[in-house]
């Protein structure tokens, strides 16, 4: 009975009334959705499109002026005649929701151009020229003068070490301060070849002098020569020779007798076949070659060059 009554109760509503109720419900839903969609679109439009209101006194033509990108700025100001006239008024263009949505999704051409101009310039990488850097483990080779000086400095150090213990044997007084001693400039040694000795006819001795590959370095203290350090060049290169206290004492007397301040430049001369040193003063009128031991005489005199050269034949 209850099932039959329920069925009959539903069938009691007329079909025309049920259709009318359905239409009313649909209409209510449509009326509610239209404002919701409208306000939602306005909300989305406000998020995606920002409007800049035109200030008072600013014309619409100025607002519609095209933007300039960094790349479109001219280098110089154009002449006044080249300016184009803008209309006094222009109708503002309305922007719809779809246009605003598309402008937010797709950037404008001006924005793309400005973005490209702000990118850092890419320079083409060029290889740097290779520089020859000398290795720190390969020092530059010494010159001949530097090699001789290095040997002379080594000899100077050895002499001064011995002079601190035996000053008299190296030309120093016991009460002298040996720290002030220094190595002087090299004195080149010369020789006269066999052919020039055999054919000497009285010509200037200076024209006969040839380098003997030997140099004498004086050790100087208080402006006086105290000792001589010898450097020679042989088959094995530069070598340190024998030092001499006597030669230092004699050469100091030679410079005192014929000083450079008066224009004299004495030269040391050797005969390869003899163990003695000679000297000549080329600036003197008489050509001379004298044994250095003559300077130890009470009143030393020079020997004519012809006499010495004749004895060397």
Backbone bond lengths (Angstrom), bond angles and torsions (degrees), N, CA, C in turn:
res aa  C-N    CA-C-N  psi(-1)  N-CA   C-N-CA  omega(-1)  CA-C   N-CA-C  phi
1 X - - - 1.458 - - 1.518 110.32 -
2 X 1.339 117.14 -38.34 1.460 119.35 -179.65 1.502 111.84 -67.87
3 X 1.315 118.09 -36.25 1.478 120.73 -179.73 1.508 109.70 -69.10
4 X 1.321 116.62 -39.66 1.462 119.47 -179.19 1.497 110.79 -68.73
5 X 1.294 116.69 -34.77 1.462 120.37 179.98 1.491 111.20 -69.58
6 X 1.360 117.35 -38.12 1.476 119.89 179.36 1.502 110.09 -65.02
7 X 1.259 118.88 -43.71 1.463 121.94 -179.21 1.492 110.45 -63.74
8 X 1.238 115.76 -41.47 1.462 119.11 -179.89 1.506 110.99 -67.55
9 X 1.367 118.14 -31.47 1.465 121.23 -179.26 1.521 110.87 -67.38
10 X 1.323 118.62 -39.97 1.467 122.19 178.14 1.502 111.99 -67.38
11 X 1.290 113.91 -35.92 1.461 117.01 -177.74 1.504 112.54 -77.95
12 X 1.331 115.43 -7.07 1.455 117.88 -179.83 1.535 111.37 -74.05
13 X 1.424 120.45 -22.94 1.474 122.36 178.62 1.507 108.40 -76.21
14 X 1.327 117.16 127.59 1.470 119.36 -178.19 1.543 111.08 -68.00
15 X 1.300 119.98 146.12 1.483 123.24 179.04 1.512 113.92 -60.48
16 X 1.347 117.44 -34.62 1.473 120.59 -178.85 1.532 110.46 -65.02
17 X 1.355 116.80 -37.61 1.462 119.68 -179.88 1.515 111.52 -70.43
18 X 1.314 116.50 -36.29 1.477 119.13 178.47 1.543 110.70 -65.17
19 X 1.295 119.23 -38.84 1.467 123.11 179.44 1.515 110.86 -65.98
20 X 1.356 114.88 -38.82 1.466 118.77 -179.80 1.531 110.58 -68.60
21 X 1.318 118.56 -37.99 1.458 121.02 178.32 1.546 111.68 -64.84
22 X 1.301 113.84 -36.86 1.480 116.89 179.15 1.511 111.06 -65.52
23 X 1.296 118.96 -40.27 1.471 121.94 179.63 1.521 110.97 -64.78
24 X 1.362 114.21 -38.02 1.464 117.46 179.83 1.544 110.75 -63.70
25 X 1.326 116.53 -41.11 1.454 121.02 179.78 1.529 111.60 -64.45
26 X 1.330 116.06 -42.00 1.477 119.51 178.50 1.514 110.57 -63.47
27 X 1.326 116.13 -41.43 1.470 119.60 -179.90 1.523 111.34 -63.48
28 X 1.329 115.81 -40.95 1.457 118.73 177.95 1.531 111.87 -62.85
29 X 1.296 115.13 -40.96 1.474 118.35 178.12 1.530 111.38 -64.04
30 X 1.309 117.34 -41.49 1.471 120.74 179.63 1.526 110.12 -63.88
31 X 1.379 115.19 -43.31 1.459 119.08 179.98 1.529 111.11 -62.81
32 X 1.306 116.47 -34.57 1.481 119.02 179.30 1.530 113.18 -76.26
33 X 1.324 116.79 -32.45 1.471 119.88 -176.65 1.524 112.60 -76.43
34 X 1.357 116.71 -34.15 1.475 118.68 -175.73 1.530 111.49 -61.49
35 X 1.330 120.75 -49.71 1.484 118.34 177.23 1.524 112.96 -63.34
36 X 1.355 115.02 -36.00 1.479 117.01 -179.72 1.521 111.57 -63.71
37 X 1.353 115.36 -42.47 1.490 118.28 177.88 1.509 110.39 -66.18
38 X 1.347 117.96 -38.87 1.466 120.78 -179.06 1.532 111.51 -63.03
39 X 1.327 115.21 -49.95 1.466 118.01 -179.63 1.533 112.61 -66.60
40 X 1.314 115.00 -33.36 1.487 117.62 176.40 1.517 111.72 -65.53
41 X 1.346 115.64 -40.20 1.478 119.19 177.78 1.524 111.01 -65.54
42 X 1.350 117.06 -39.75 1.458 119.61 177.49 1.529 110.73 -64.40
43 X 1.298 115.75 -37.27 1.470 119.33 178.39 1.536 112.18 -65.15
44 X 1.335 114.63 -44.73 1.479 118.80 177.51 1.507 110.54 -65.81
45 X 1.352 117.15 -38.16 1.451 121.36 178.93 1.525 110.67 -63.45
46 X 1.320 116.68 -40.00 1.465 119.89 178.06 1.518 113.22 -66.18
47 X 1.333 117.18 -30.12 1.470 120.28 178.37 1.505 112.31 -76.52
48 X 1.345 116.73 -36.31 1.475 120.48 -171.78 1.498 113.66 -96.44
49 X 1.317 120.63 -19.16 1.461 121.51 -176.05 1.523 108.97 -133.94
50 X 1.337 116.05 116.46 1.454 121.80 -179.81 1.512 108.69 -98.61
51 X 1.271 116.07 122.47 1.467 120.12 -179.39 1.521 108.91 -95.96
52 X 1.327 116.05 137.89 1.461 122.67 176.48 1.511 107.57 -108.70
53 X 1.263 118.42 108.74 1.485 119.89 -179.19 1.511 110.47 -66.98
54 X 1.324 114.97 145.69 1.454 122.15 179.23 1.511 108.25 -79.04
55 X 1.369 115.87 125.96 1.454 120.42 -178.59 1.509 110.23 -73.53
56 X 1.326 114.49 159.36 1.442 120.12 179.52 1.499 112.30 -62.38
57 X 1.327 118.60 135.71 1.448 122.98 -179.95 1.510 112.86 89.17
58 X 1.357 118.46 -8.54 1.470 120.72 179.53 1.508 107.83 -99.57
59 X 1.292 116.06 125.01 1.456 121.26 -175.56 1.498 110.17 -77.16
60 X 1.312 115.07 159.46 1.463 120.57 178.57 1.511 110.82 -68.21
61 X 1.335 116.48 -27.41 1.471 118.82 179.28 1.503 110.87 -65.70
62 X 1.358 117.05 -37.96 1.461 119.91 177.86 1.511 110.75 -67.61
63 X 1.326 116.72 -36.02 1.463 119.45 179.56 1.499 111.84 -69.08
64 X 1.361 117.52 -32.00 1.462 121.31 -178.64 1.507 112.90 -88.59
65 X 1.347 119.15 8.78 1.463 123.55 179.96 1.519 109.35 -65.82
66 X 1.352 119.50 134.51 1.474 119.97 -179.00 1.514 110.90 -67.52
67 X 1.340 115.32 145.18 1.462 121.25 178.33 1.513 110.66 -74.77
68 X 1.362 116.64 153.10 1.465 121.94 177.03 1.509 108.87 -109.05
69 X 1.276 114.89 131.00 1.462 119.48 174.60 1.515 109.55 -88.49
70 X 1.343 116.97 171.52 1.466 120.54 -179.27 1.508 111.73 -64.33
71 X 1.333 115.96 -30.41 1.468 118.36 -178.29 1.510 112.39 -79.57
72 X 1.352 117.97 -19.27 1.456 119.52 -177.36 1.506 113.29 -94.44
73 X 1.347 119.46 -1.29 1.460 121.05 178.63 1.508 109.93 -69.50
74 X 1.342 120.15 129.21 1.473 121.54 -179.78 1.510 110.86 -73.25
75 X 1.343 116.15 154.05 1.459 121.21 178.91 1.514 111.09 -70.06
76 X 1.320 117.32 -40.57 1.463 121.80 179.96 1.509 109.10 -121.55
77 X 1.322 118.52 158.91 1.459 123.73 179.42 1.524 108.63 -71.51
78 X 1.327 119.99 127.79 1.476 121.18 -178.54 1.509 110.38 -67.83
79 X 1.344 118.11 156.83 1.475 121.39 178.27 1.513 110.98 -66.52
80 X 1.339 113.85 160.01 1.458 120.08 -175.86 1.519 111.42 -64.76
81 X 1.353 117.28 -31.21 1.454 120.87 -178.00 1.507 112.52 -70.78
82 X 1.326 116.64 -19.40 1.460 119.71 -176.35 1.507 111.82 -84.76
83 X 1.335 119.95 -5.69 1.446 121.99 -178.47 1.529 109.93 -74.08
84 X 1.324 115.98 139.15 1.466 121.58 177.33 1.509 109.08 -94.73
85 X 1.336 114.69 141.84 1.455 120.52 -178.76 1.514 109.22 -78.21
86 X 1.312 116.67 135.73 1.459 122.11 176.42 1.510 108.57 -101.09
87 X 1.297 118.09 143.67 1.476 119.98 -179.77 1.508 110.54 -64.12
88 X 1.323 115.50 152.93 1.459 121.02 -176.66 1.508 111.50 -66.02
89 X 1.309 116.71 -33.60 1.466 119.45 -178.57 1.506 109.17 -141.97
90 X 1.282 116.66 154.12 1.457 121.74 178.40 1.502 107.85 -145.38
91 X 1.338 114.44 147.62 1.456 119.77 -179.46 1.503 109.65 -77.97
92 X 1.326 121.05 125.56 1.462 121.46 179.12 1.516 111.02 -64.89
93 X 1.272 115.58 140.91 1.456 122.14 -177.65 1.502 108.24 -87.49
94 X 1.304 116.09 128.78 1.461 120.40 178.35 1.515 109.82 -80.85
95 X 1.301 114.86 140.80 1.462 121.76 -178.41 1.509 108.23 -113.48
96 X 1.328 115.64 122.86 1.443 120.16 -179.37 1.504 112.42 -87.72
97 X 1.356 113.48 176.59 1.469 118.60 -179.87 1.511 112.02 -66.18
98 X 1.319 117.73 -41.22 1.468 120.91 -178.57 1.522 110.86 -67.20
99 X 1.380 115.88 -38.93 1.465 118.41 176.92 1.511 110.85 -62.81
100 X 1.341 116.01 -41.07 1.469 118.69 178.80 1.505 111.52 -65.14
101 X 1.338 115.47 -40.58 1.468 118.99 178.91 1.516 111.53 -64.68
102 X 1.353 118.10 -39.03 1.467 121.74 178.94 1.516 111.23 -70.26
103 X 1.355 116.87 -35.44 1.470 118.86 178.38 1.508 111.81 -67.64
104 X 1.335 117.81 -29.94 1.462 120.38 177.51 1.509 111.68 -74.91
105 X 1.373 115.38 -33.09 1.476 118.44 -178.39 1.514 111.15 -82.48
106 X 1.351 118.04 -45.67 1.467 122.78 -177.24 1.517 108.17 -105.97
107 X 1.360 120.91 117.84 1.467 121.97 179.87 1.503 111.20 -69.02
108 X 1.331 115.55 152.44 1.454 121.21 -178.63 1.511 110.74 -74.11
109 X 1.332 115.88 167.53 1.466 120.88 179.15 1.508 111.03 -65.81
110 X 1.358 117.76 -36.31 1.464 120.71 178.66 1.518 110.80 -64.10
111 X 1.347 116.06 -41.70 1.465 119.19 179.66 1.516 111.23 -65.31
112 X 1.353 117.03 -38.94 1.468 119.98 178.19 1.514 110.50 -65.19
113 X 1.354 117.61 -42.80 1.463 120.70 179.96 1.517 111.30 -64.53
114 X 1.346 116.78 -42.83 1.458 119.88 179.44 1.514 111.00 -65.94
115 X 1.328 116.53 -38.88 1.476 120.10 178.33 1.524 110.55 -63.87
116 X 1.358 115.86 -38.04 1.465 118.67 178.84 1.517 111.42 -68.74
117 X 1.362 116.77 -36.42 1.468 118.99 -179.41 1.515 112.19 -69.86
118 X 1.333 117.09 -29.00 1.453 119.52 -178.73 1.517 113.06 -81.18
119 X 1.331 117.54 -7.10 1.455 119.81 178.26 1.524 110.33 -71.38
120 X 1.331 119.69 140.51 1.469 120.72 177.58 1.511 111.47 -64.91
121 X 1.333 115.23 141.87 1.458 119.93 -179.45 1.518 110.33 -68.31
122 X 1.305 115.33 135.03 1.457 120.94 178.99 1.518 109.27 -94.03
123 X 1.303 116.91 113.33 1.457 121.48 -179.87 1.515 109.93 -91.32
124 X 1.284 114.36 142.45 1.460 119.30 178.85 1.529 109.93 -70.50
125 X 1.296 115.67 126.15 1.465 120.44 -178.44 1.522 109.96 -70.88
126 X 1.328 116.20 124.97 1.454 122.23 178.94 1.523 109.46 -115.11
127 X 1.285 117.01 136.09 1.480 118.36 -179.80 1.514 110.62 -67.66
128 X 1.326 115.85 135.70 1.461 121.36 178.16 1.519 110.08 -74.13
129 X 1.339 117.16 143.31 1.468 118.44 178.41 1.512 111.24 -65.25
130 X 1.278 114.37 137.48 1.469 119.68 -179.77 1.517 110.07 -72.15
131 X 1.312 116.18 134.63 1.454 121.98 179.36 1.521 109.36 -108.47
132 X 1.287 113.40 134.89 1.462 118.35 178.22 1.526 108.82 -79.70
133 X 1.309 115.57 108.12 1.464 121.18 -179.23 1.522 108.68 -103.11
134 X 1.315 117.14 120.17 1.464 117.93 179.96 1.515 110.77 -65.53
135 X 1.282 116.06 138.94 1.453 121.18 -179.66 1.524 110.16 -70.56
136 X 1.337 115.04 140.79 1.461 119.12 179.50 1.514 111.22 -71.43
137 X 1.320 116.22 -15.63 1.448 119.46 -178.87 1.530 111.75 -94.17
138 X 1.342 116.87 -2.87 1.456 120.68 -179.99 1.530 108.84 -122.67
139 X 1.320 118.93 87.79 1.467 120.40 -179.78 1.517 111.13 -66.38
140 X 1.317 115.04 152.97 1.462 120.53 178.84 1.522 109.90 -64.68
141 X 1.324 116.62 142.89 1.466 118.50 179.93 1.526 111.36 -65.45
142 X 1.330 115.49 145.08 1.452 121.02 -179.56 1.519 110.52 -77.10
143 X 1.311 115.57 147.07 1.450 120.33 172.95 1.534 109.35 -75.61
144 X 1.330 115.84 169.33 1.468 119.97 179.64 1.528 110.97 -61.17
145 X 1.321 116.80 -40.20 1.466 120.22 179.49 1.526 111.09 -66.01
146 X 1.341 116.29 -38.88 1.460 119.65 178.74 1.527 111.70 -67.46
147 X 1.314 116.80 -37.16 1.465 119.91 178.10 1.533 110.48 -64.23
148 X 1.336 115.78 -43.59 1.470 118.82 179.21 1.529 110.93 -63.89
149 X 1.336 115.39 -42.64 1.459 118.99 -179.25 1.524 111.30 -63.99
150 X 1.322 117.17 -39.24 1.465 119.88 178.87 1.528 111.64 -61.93
151 X 1.342 116.38 -43.42 1.462 119.65 177.53 1.523 110.87 -64.10
152 X 1.338 116.46 -40.97 1.467 119.71 179.91 1.529 110.70 -64.54
153 X 1.320 117.23 -38.61 1.463 119.44 178.07 1.525 111.28 -66.18
154 X 1.340 116.14 -36.87 1.468 118.75 175.66 1.531 110.62 -63.23
155 X 1.328 115.60 -43.41 1.458 119.22 177.06 1.518 112.87 -64.42
156 X 1.332 115.92 -37.95 1.463 120.18 177.10 1.533 110.77 -60.95
157 X 1.330 116.91 -42.66 1.456 120.05 178.69 1.520 112.60 -62.87
158 X 1.342 116.57 -40.86 1.462 119.43 179.45 1.530 111.28 -66.27
159 X 1.347 116.08 -41.62 1.463 119.73 -179.76 1.518 110.79 -63.19
160 X 1.330 117.66 -43.85 1.455 120.07 -177.31 1.525 111.60 -69.13
161 X 1.342 117.06 -32.05 1.466 118.98 175.45 1.526 111.09 -63.24
162 X 1.335 115.92 -41.26 1.463 119.38 178.39 1.531 111.20 -73.91
163 X 1.332 116.81 -34.35 1.471 120.20 -178.27 1.524 111.80 -67.00
164 X 1.317 117.86 -28.75 1.459 119.80 177.00 1.530 111.79 -64.71
165 X 1.325 117.46 -26.45 1.471 121.12 179.18 1.522 111.95 -97.38
166 X 1.376 115.66 -36.38 1.466 120.00 -178.60 1.530 108.90 -129.28
167 X 1.324 118.81 72.64 1.470 120.33 -175.23 1.515 114.02 -62.57
168 X 1.344 119.48 -35.82 1.468 120.85 -177.29 1.524 111.62 -63.90
169 X 1.301 118.34 -35.71 1.461 121.32 -177.07 1.527 112.57 -72.08
170 X 1.303 116.78 -13.39 1.480 120.36 -178.01 1.533 111.74 -118.51
171 X 1.328 116.34 18.43 1.455 120.41 172.23 1.507 115.53 85.98
172 X 1.326 118.20 16.26 1.464 120.94 -179.01 1.520 110.16 -116.32
173 X 1.332 114.72 153.26 1.461 120.37 174.39 1.526 109.33 -86.87
174 X 1.323 117.79 150.54 1.475 120.11 -176.89 1.518 113.77 -61.36
175 X 1.340 118.40 -28.85 1.460 120.22 -176.08 1.530 113.19 -94.33
176 X 1.348 118.89 8.13 1.469 121.70 -179.34 1.534 110.42 -84.77
177 X 1.338 114.41 149.19 1.474 120.77 176.76 1.527 108.29 -86.38
178 X 1.316 116.48 103.75 1.465 120.76 -174.88 1.528 112.47 -74.14
179 X 1.323 117.58 -10.29 1.463 118.61 178.45 1.517 112.41 -67.58
180 X 1.320 117.77 -19.88 1.466 121.24 179.60 1.519 112.72 -85.52
181 X 1.320 118.30 -3.12 1.472 120.94 179.49 1.530 109.74 -69.42
182 X 1.315 116.11 145.94 1.469 121.31 -178.82 1.520 110.39 -141.19
183 X 1.318 114.50 163.38 1.463 121.51 178.68 1.519 108.75 -93.84
184 X 1.328 117.08 125.81 1.461 121.43 -177.93 1.515 112.68 -86.53
185 X 1.327 115.66 -179.27 1.466 121.98 179.02 1.524 110.40 -68.91
186 X 1.330 117.36 149.63 1.469 119.98 -178.03 1.529 112.07 -68.30
187 X 1.316 115.20 144.41 1.470 122.65 176.27 1.523 107.35 -108.53
188 X 1.333 118.24 110.14 1.469 118.92 -179.44 1.525 111.46 -69.60
189 X 1.316 115.30 148.58 1.460 122.61 179.32 1.530 107.85 -110.04
190 X 1.355 116.16 138.54 1.465 122.08 -176.65 1.520 110.31 -118.99
191 X 1.334 113.78 167.09 1.458 121.47 176.40 1.524 109.14 -143.00
192 X 1.339 115.82 165.12 1.465 122.77 176.07 1.517 106.97 -116.24
193 X 1.333 116.42 125.73 1.459 120.34 -176.59 1.529 110.81 -67.54
194 X 1.331 116.04 163.50 1.462 122.48 -177.97 1.517 111.49 -61.87
195 X 1.329 117.14 -42.00 1.470 119.77 -178.45 1.529 111.02 -66.06
196 X 1.322 118.89 -37.79 1.460 121.30 178.75 1.525 110.81 -70.45
197 X 1.314 116.85 -34.64 1.465 118.59 177.33 1.529 110.83 -66.96
198 X 1.331 116.18 -37.63 1.470 119.61 -177.44 1.520 112.47 -73.17
199 X 1.332 118.40 -27.25 1.468 121.42 -175.54 1.522 111.95 -114.34
200 X 1.325 116.82 29.16 1.459 119.00 -179.65 1.521 109.72 -74.80
201 X 1.367 115.17 129.50 1.460 121.25 -178.23 1.528 111.42 -126.35
202 X 1.307 118.27 24.55 1.460 120.67 177.78 1.507 114.45 95.08
203 X 1.335 119.09 7.67 1.465 122.02 179.01 1.537 109.99 -68.73
204 X 1.330 118.56 163.38 1.470 120.56 -178.90 1.528 110.81 -56.02
205 X 1.317 114.48 136.67 1.460 119.66 -178.85 1.526 110.86 -66.18
206 X 1.340 117.35 -32.40 1.466 120.66 -178.70 1.524 112.54 -58.83
207 X 1.346 117.10 -29.39 1.460 120.04 179.23 1.523 112.31 -75.37
208 X 1.335 117.81 -13.47 1.465 121.37 -179.00 1.534 112.86 -97.52
209 X 1.324 117.38 -12.84 1.452 120.72 -173.30 1.530 111.39 -73.42
210 X 1.341 114.90 130.33 1.458 122.85 177.02 1.524 108.98 -123.70
211 X 1.359 118.60 145.34 1.467 119.98 179.20 1.527 111.49 -59.25
212 X 1.314 115.53 137.41 1.467 121.84 -179.00 1.522 112.10 -102.28
213 X 1.334 118.92 9.74 1.467 123.39 -178.65 1.526 111.16 55.42
214 X 1.332 115.15 44.23 1.452 121.13 178.21 1.524 108.37 -146.61
215 X 1.339 115.49 141.54 1.453 121.34 -178.46 1.524 108.84 -135.83
216 X 1.342 115.79 142.17 1.456 122.53 179.43 1.529 108.20 -115.05
217 X 1.339 116.07 123.71 1.470 121.49 178.76 1.522 108.82 -105.40
218 X 1.336 117.61 117.13 1.472 119.32 -179.65 1.532 112.08 -80.75
219 X 1.308 116.33 143.85 1.465 122.43 170.87 1.526 106.51 -100.27
220 X 1.336 116.56 119.51 1.461 122.57 -169.22 1.525 109.81 -114.20
221 X 1.322 115.08 137.33 1.459 122.23 173.00 1.528 108.11 -142.38
222 X 1.312 118.02 128.61 1.468 123.28 -178.24 1.529 111.76 56.12
223 X 1.349 116.36 39.97 1.473 123.22 176.73 1.525 113.18 65.06
224 X 1.302 117.87 22.31 1.462 121.75 176.07 1.526 109.08 -130.08
225 X 1.359 114.43 141.83 1.462 120.16 178.89 1.527 108.49 -78.19
226 X 1.344 117.51 127.68 1.456 122.30 -178.82 1.522 112.94 -108.66
227 X 1.339 116.04 -29.53 1.464 119.00 -175.71 1.528 107.81 -154.97
228 X 1.352 115.71 157.21 1.452 121.96 179.09 1.533 109.87 -120.72
229 X 1.344 115.66 134.30 1.467 122.90 175.16 1.521 107.55 -109.17
230 X 1.322 116.99 127.95 1.470 122.36 -174.97 1.530 110.37 -103.57
231 X 1.344 115.45 134.63 1.475 122.88 174.34 1.520 107.64 -127.00
232 X 1.327 116.63 125.40 1.457 121.41 -178.91 1.519 110.65 -121.72
233 X 1.329 114.96 158.78 1.468 121.00 176.30 1.518 108.16 -115.74
234 X 1.329 114.97 120.14 1.462 120.01 -179.45 1.518 111.23 -125.92
235 X 1.327 115.29 -154.84 1.462 120.32 -178.58 1.522 111.94 -67.93
236 X 1.314 116.64 -29.03 1.456 121.15 -179.14 1.527 112.78 -96.86
237 X 1.301 116.51 16.35 1.457 120.32 -179.73 1.518 111.41 93.83
238 X 1.308 115.82 -155.02 1.460 121.07 -177.68 1.529 109.59 -79.94
239 X 1.330 114.61 134.59 1.464 121.06 179.34 1.520 108.50 -134.53
240 X 1.314 114.25 154.90 1.461 120.99 177.74 1.522 109.23 -86.33
241 X 1.346 116.28 122.88 1.462 121.43 -177.87 1.513 112.21 -91.91
242 X 1.308 115.07 -161.55 1.464 121.59 -178.95 1.523 110.00 -83.08
243 X 1.328 115.81 139.35 1.454 120.37 173.97 1.524 110.76 -83.67
244 X 1.327 116.81 165.18 1.462 120.43 -177.40 1.521 109.93 -147.80
245 X 1.315 115.66 122.34 1.458 120.30 172.93 1.523 110.27 -78.31
246 X 1.355 117.31 -39.57 1.465 121.03 -178.33 1.511 112.19 -63.57
247 X 1.355 118.36 -42.47 1.454 120.55 179.23 1.522 110.91 -64.37
248 X 1.337 117.66 -35.91 1.462 120.14 176.88 1.512 111.43 -63.83
249 X 1.344 117.27 -42.53 1.455 121.03 179.17 1.525 111.35 -64.64
250 X 1.354 117.41 -41.87 1.472 121.45 -178.47 1.521 111.45 -69.09
251 X 1.327 116.34 -44.39 1.468 118.45 -178.21 1.526 110.90 -66.61
252 X 1.330 117.50 -30.09 1.464 120.17 175.39 1.526 110.41 -65.13
253 X 1.346 117.56 -36.73 1.461 121.03 176.02 1.520 111.77 -68.89
254 X 1.360 116.46 -36.66 1.471 120.18 178.67 1.529 110.19 -63.01
255 X 1.330 116.67 -45.64 1.471 119.77 -179.97 1.524 111.92 -67.61
256 X 1.321 115.84 -29.47 1.464 118.71 177.55 1.524 110.92 -72.03
257 X 1.334 116.77 -34.09 1.473 121.44 -179.64 1.521 111.14 -78.73
258 X 1.313 117.65 -39.83 1.479 122.64 -179.59 1.540 108.32 -126.58
259 X 1.324 116.33 78.75 1.469 119.82 -174.07 1.533 112.08 -75.62
260 X 1.329 114.73 155.23 1.466 120.95 177.84 1.521 111.30 -68.64
261 X 1.323 118.10 -25.86 1.460 120.75 178.94 1.523 112.14 -63.68
262 X 1.345 117.58 -21.37 1.462 121.45 178.14 1.527 112.16 -101.83
263 X 1.335 116.55 10.30 1.466 120.79 174.60 1.514 114.76 93.12
264 X 1.330 119.43 11.81 1.456 121.98 179.82 1.537 110.40 -97.29
265 X 1.322 114.59 144.73 1.467 120.56 178.44 1.530 108.58 -139.31
266 X 1.313 117.17 82.33 1.470 120.80 179.99 1.528 110.44 -61.75
267 X 1.348 116.30 146.70 1.453 123.42 179.76 1.522 109.54 -123.95
268 X 1.344 115.97 139.20 1.457 121.48 174.92 1.521 109.70 -84.62
269 X 1.353 115.46 135.72 1.467 121.89 -177.60 1.526 107.98 -129.60
270 X 1.342 115.92 142.59 1.464 120.52 177.27 1.514 109.22 -129.74
271 X 1.318 114.60 158.04 1.461 123.55 166.35 1.527 105.78 -109.16
272 X 1.353 118.74 116.94 1.462 119.94 -176.25 1.523 113.66 -53.82
273 X 1.346 117.74 -21.63 1.456 120.63 -178.04 1.530 112.83 -91.77
274 X 1.323 117.79 1.79 1.460 121.70 -178.57 1.514 110.04 -129.29
275 X 1.321 118.36 146.72 1.466 120.74 -176.54 1.522 114.07 -89.54
276 X 1.335 117.37 14.80 1.454 119.37 -175.01 1.525 110.42 -107.85
277 X 1.339 114.10 159.83 1.460 120.73 175.16 1.528 108.92 -103.14
278 X 1.350 114.95 142.16 1.454 123.13 174.04 1.527 107.51 -120.61
279 X 1.295 114.85 168.70 1.459 119.01 176.03 1.519 109.35 -145.09
280 X 1.327 115.39 156.97 1.452 122.48 176.53 1.516 108.74 -138.93
281 X 1.343 115.13 148.30 1.468 121.66 176.10 1.525 106.25 -114.00
282 X 1.351 118.55 96.76 1.474 120.41 -172.78 1.520 114.08 -64.35
283 X 1.310 120.11 -22.90 1.466 122.29 -175.88 1.529 112.79 -77.25
284 X 1.318 119.04 -11.80 1.466 120.99 179.74 1.530 109.90 -76.45
285 X 1.322 117.14 148.92 1.481 119.36 -177.62 1.523 112.46 -64.93
286 X 1.299 119.02 -36.56 1.457 121.61 178.89 1.528 109.06 -89.15
287 X 1.361 116.09 129.01 1.457 121.16 179.53 1.525 108.30 -69.27
288 X 1.316 116.23 129.05 1.457 120.61 -171.00 1.517 111.48 -139.14
289 X 1.313 115.70 146.94 1.463 124.87 168.73 1.519 105.30 -142.91
290 X 1.329 116.32 119.69 1.461 120.52 -170.98 1.526 109.75 -127.46
291 X 1.318 115.21 142.13 1.456 121.02 173.78 1.533 108.69 -66.83
292 X 1.342 116.07 132.47 1.466 118.86 -177.07 1.528 112.13 -62.61
293 X 1.314 117.96 -24.72 1.472 119.75 -179.40 1.523 112.15 -66.94
294 X 1.361 118.00 -18.91 1.460 120.66 178.35 1.523 111.24 -66.12
295 X 1.326 118.49 -20.21 1.457 120.83 -179.60 1.527 112.09 -72.66
296 X 1.331 117.04 -8.30 1.464 120.34 176.44 1.519 112.03 -87.48
297 X 1.341 115.83 -6.14 1.461 119.46 177.61 1.527 110.13 -70.03
298 X 1.318 114.40 162.23 1.467 120.04 179.20 1.520 110.70 -64.44
299 X 1.329 116.61 -43.68 1.460 122.00 178.48 1.525 107.78 -130.24
300 X 1.336 117.50 82.33 1.472 120.07 -174.52 1.520 111.51 -68.24
301 X 1.326 115.72 145.58 1.462 122.60 176.72 1.527 108.60 -130.85
302 X 1.329 114.90 156.69 1.460 120.41 -178.28 1.526 110.60 -85.41
303 X 1.323 115.92 153.08 1.460 122.75 179.38 1.520 109.00 -103.98
304 X 1.335 118.89 134.94 1.467 120.23 176.55 1.530 111.28 -58.21
305 X 1.330 116.57 144.87 1.458 121.25 -177.47 1.522 111.24 -64.85
306 X 1.358 117.89 -34.01 1.463 120.04 -178.08 1.519 111.49 -63.84
307 X 1.334 117.07 -35.31 1.463 120.57 -179.37 1.523 110.73 -65.74
308 X 1.316 117.31 -48.03 1.462 120.89 -178.99 1.517 111.23 -66.21
309 X 1.323 117.64 -45.52 1.462 120.91 -178.13 1.533 110.66 -65.21
310 X 1.302 116.62 -33.01 1.468 119.64 176.97 1.530 109.85 -67.81
311 X 1.303 117.31 -37.01 1.468 119.68 179.22 1.517 112.62 -72.64
312 X 1.323 118.02 -17.12 1.456 121.48 179.90 1.534 113.16 -88.96
313 X 1.324 117.87 -5.98 1.459 120.02 -177.12 1.519 111.14 -72.74
